[in-house]
Amino acid sequence: MNFLKKNILTISLMLIVSLCVFAPDAFAATVFDTANKKASETFKAVKTVIFIVGGFGLVALAFFAVFGKLKWTWFASLAVGLALLAAAGAIIDYATTNSGQGQTGNYTGDTLTGTGGSSSF
């Protein structure tokens, strides 16, 4: 009984690791699909809130910059940051798919459009 009390953490960790090793592949796919969907939904919701707050911020910074109370670089920094946020989903989609591999002709086409798959934001 003393052995069990001293090593309960080790035994529990070994049991959890062995269950993870022997779990079927479909279980892992379900877990990662759920995590991917939740991350995508969270990203969309946060992006919407940031666009709303950022829009008001752009108006306020432009107003102050016009009257010389603020540097124009702050306004430009917020504008560029919002543009990067707008393109973030397309950039992630481009980086996680193979749409950039094996192209032989059209290198000037629009490659930042979403494919509509599960990784598309």
Secondary structure, 3 states (H helix, E strand, C coil): CHHHHHCHHHHHHHHHHHHHHHCCHHHHHHHHHHHHHHHHHHHHHHHHHHHHHHHHHHHHHHHHHHCCCCCHHHHHHHHHHHHHHHHHHHHHHHHHCCCCCCCCCCCCCCCCCCCCCCCCC
